[in-house]
Amino acid sequence: MAAAARTARLAPRLASISRPAVARAGVSSVAQRAAFSVSARRTKSEVIKETEVPVTVYSPDHKGVASSNSDHFSIPVKNGAASAPEAAAEDLDAVTPLQDKVYRQMPRTLQKMSVYGKVIIVTGGARGLGNHMARACAEAGAKAIAIFDANQELGDEAAAELHQKTGLPVSFFKVDVRDGNAINAAVQNVVDLYGAPDVLVNSAGIADSNIKAETYDPAMFRRLIDINLTGSFLMSQSVGRAMMAAGKPGSIILVASMSGSIVNYPQEQSCYNASKAGVIQLGKSLAAEWAKYNIRVNCISPGYMDTALNKVPALDAQKKIWKSLTPQERLGAVDDLNGLCVFLASDASGFMTGSNVIIDGGYTLY
């Protein structure tokens, strides 16, 4: 009986659906094309310009429970292009560490995107991009931060400032990344102070640019390769061994460059490009070897960044060219790597290893 009733209810609908098909069969193709053409023209030309936009807002009740209640109102629509809102004034130099109470209230996804409780080593952390990434890790919940840098004065200042701003344990080690024995001693001391490192951010490096290959001093070539490539290996090797000895997972982040994948223009910098290409391949190779230890290795490849090294009058003409070749038409800000660094250091990137992430404002798209 129920099936018969459903059939009876559906019969009128089925009839109405079938009728247009029969009617269409009797309509000429010319008439169909004319009707479609008129409809298409009407659709393209009918832009409804509202004078106000209706809004419906659903808000939870006072207990935070979803409610069926809603507020209805309209917002006016102004003619002309909207002006950009003024940036809110804020202390861009402040560093506010993630507190335990806040961390425990965060959703699980956001907890995984933090570096809460992790011991982090940052090379080249005395200034520039490395220093800003160290600050970002502090804000994202690091347990302790060790800065490795060859500059004693700047390194001490950076560590003292970061500690004073955050209250976190911060240490500075005067280390040249070409010195394997010094690296091993410093890493062991980090283990003694804070426990085995969870993260290495290897940002130490130098750049030789505007030097023709045919006139490049071989001694300069060897020095740059030693710092950028050999230094990346020695740091990764020492920190990787500490992670293995502790039997804990880890994340190694090597700062490479888009110059490891493309040839820059207009400056000549064959050695720098070769060194960064080596860093990228080193990262992939270590990722393959150390996956069995649950140690992940990834590379960050920045584009042109607005660091102190690039803020010299001699580069002004080239910077105009760099910007013109970048879709975003700007150089990267000193904190533009921070979010990616924290992500790669965090457990949120747990299934990511051997990747080279280019962050260049679109430069390599052309």
Buried (B, 14 or more C-beta within 10 A) or exposed (E): EEEEEEEEEEEEEEEEEEEEEEEEEEEEEEEEEEEEEEEEEEEEEEEEEEEEEEEEEEEEEEEEEEEEEEEEEEEEEEEEEEEEEEEEEEEEEEBEBBEEEBBEEBEEEEBBBBBBEBBBBBBBBBBBBBBBBBBBBBBBBBBBBBBBBBBEEBBBBBBEBBBEBBEBBBBBBBBBBBBBEBBBEBBEEBBEEBBBBBBBBBBBBBBBBEBEEEEBEEEEBEBBBBBBBBBBBBBBBBBBBBBBEBEBEBBBBBBBBBBBBBEBEEEBBBBBBBBBBBBBBBBBEBBEEBEEBBBBBBBBBBBBBBBEBBEEEEBEEBBEEBBEBBEEEEBBEBBBBBEBBBBBBBBBBEEBBBBBBBBBBEBBEE
